[in-house]
Amino acid sequence: MSTIKNILKKLSENSTESTPQEWQTLLEISDPQEMQSLYDAAYALKLDTVGSNVYFRGIVEMSNICTKDCYYCGIRNSNSNVERYDMSEDEIVREALWAHENQYGSIVLQSGERQDANFTDKITKILKRIKEESNGELGITISLGEQTEEVYRTWFEAGAHRYLLRVETTNPELYGTLHPESHDFQTRINCLDILRKAGYQVGTGVMIGLPGQTTADLAQDVKFFRDKDIDMIGMGPYIVHSETPLAEKAETINDEEQLNMGLKMIAVTRLVLRDVNIAATTALQALNPTGREMGLQAGANIIMPNLTDTSYRKGYQLYEGKPCLDENSTMCRGCLKGRVASIGETIGLDQWGDSPHFIKRNEKHQN
Ligand code: SF4
């Protein structure tokens, strides 16, 4: 039996026996047939562990004002070419309730990173209103960066129950090449532990195909997800934004290779972590019109349709070539329904679609 087949068999049967070196071997596959066998194995395991329901997380990009300066990001604080916006409380609540009425089950509130009281208090109010006005029925994920433990707890009590905090890479040296010195790697990692303690379902993720990143780094990222007992993964291929410092290091990046590496990471993560939620992110679609469906077929089970009013969408481009800038929420919903049906899967309408991994861990602690 070939090495690849052996590794896939081992992972499909019992992932605890496989090693990061073996995951790296899978990430280095370049033969199309072997790639397909990797995706098939991940898809089969997905059906066994999380099923064929795809869950929606309608995303509201509330504001592109950010105090940070990540070298890869189009809305970094130093980019003066960006027209900044900050949606009102009413606008945000309205979009969340649209998602509820349209049976999305859950939303994600995301924005640039801010720690000032005006911002954190506004979020608390919004969370309370969404909880109340949706009769507690809408699941709420937030993705609002590094905050104090007190703020995380306040937002949890106000109604958010999942938190996505991407670390972008788990290699501290590589992290240092992507951020100014003031952005401390360990602080970000510590936030994941604080979020877990505060009661959230914890999500993280990395960028895939960064300048200077190796397949060994990516295999270690998967190990990090496993060691930290992460519940949800939101990761995608790195896509260049020309108005960023990282762009000049990224001249040789190839779209097809980025897409393949993104899909291989989804598949390996599914095989190793098994019952977590994994998003097929929009970055996959930026590289291929059917990229998100390919993500679902490689083991992902979550899609994040954009709810942000189209008048704001052009202002929220973390990378260039972001798709669906002109499609309103209704068009987006119709388009995604068709896409999910085209690969024989169904949408878990009106359901939170919590991470089975999180549910099982909680049950274990209660018994
Ligand atoms: S990646 Fe996030 S924190 Fe960093 S500059 Fe962009 S919006 Fe701000």
Boltz pocket constraint, residues with backbone or C-beta under 6 A from the ligand:
constraints:
  - pocket:
      binder: B
      contacts: [[A, 66], [A, 67], [A, 68], [A, 69], [A, 70], [A, 73], [A, 74], [A, 75], [A, 76], [A, 77], [A, 111], [A, 112], [A, 113], [A, 145], [A, 318]]
      max_distance: 6.0
